[in-house]
Amino acid sequence: MTGTLVNCGAIIAGSMLGVKAGRFFPERMRAAVMNALGLACLVVGAQMAISGKDLLLVVGSLLLGAIAGEAARVEERLESVGEFLKARFRSRSSTFVEGFVSASVLYVSGAMVIVGSIQEGTTGNADILFTKSILDGVASIAFASTYGPGVAFSALTVFAVQGGLTLLASQLAFLQSPAVIDAVTSTGGALIMAIGFNLMGAAKISVGNIVPALGFAILWAVLK
C-alpha cells in the first residue's frame, strides 16, 4: 500500500499548493489555465485512445459503460459524496464538487492504476505508482488552482481503487495481460478526452457515468 499512500499524499500536497496559488490568479488567468488543462487532457487522451488495437472494443465499452453508468447514476453518487465532503469540511468553493468528480475520474482512468497496484501487491515494487504520484501531484497543482480544494479529496477515490486492487493483486494478476492493458489504455484515453472537453467548456459530459466502460473493456479483453 506504500505506493497508493504516496500517491494520495502527492495529490493532497499538490492540491494545497494549487489552492494557495489560485488565490493570486485573476479570473482571466484561471480561465487560461482551465483551457490549457483541457487541451492537455485532449492531447493525452487522444494519444491513449488511438493507441488501442481494437476500435470496436473501445466503442462498445463506451456505449455499454454509458448505459450502465446512467442506470446506476454513478456520477450522481460521486457528486453526493462530493457534496457530503463539502458540507463536512464547510468549504465555500463553488467548484468543489466538480473538482472532486473530475479529478477522481482522471486519476483512476489510466493503465498505471492497474499495473502499478497489481505489481506492488504481488512483488512489493511500487515504482510505477511512485511515477504516477509525481504526475498526479503536478496535475493537482494545476487543477486545484482553478477547481479549489475539492481536488484534494479525490485522494479518497484513489485510495479506495488503488488500495483495493493492491490488496486483491494475487487474484487480479491476469489484468496485467497486454490485451487488458491495451483495452484500459484506449478506453481510459476516451474518458480523459471527455474531461478535456468539459474543462474547456466545449461540452458538458457526465464522465462519471461512463467510467463503467473501463470494466466492460476489461471484460471484453478477457473474454476475447
Secondary structure, DSSP 8 states (H G I E B T S, - for coil): -HHHHHHHHHHHHHHHHHHHHHTT--HHHHHHHHHHHHHHHHHHHHHHHHT-S-HHHHHHHHHHHHHHHHHHTHHHHHHHHHHHHHHHTT---TTHHHHHHHHHHHHTSSHHHHHHHHHHHHH---HHHHHHHHHHHHHHHHHHHHH-GGGGGHHHHHHHHHHHHHHTGGG-GGGGSHHHHHHHHHHHHHHHHHHHHHHTTS----GGGGTHHHHHHHHHHHH-
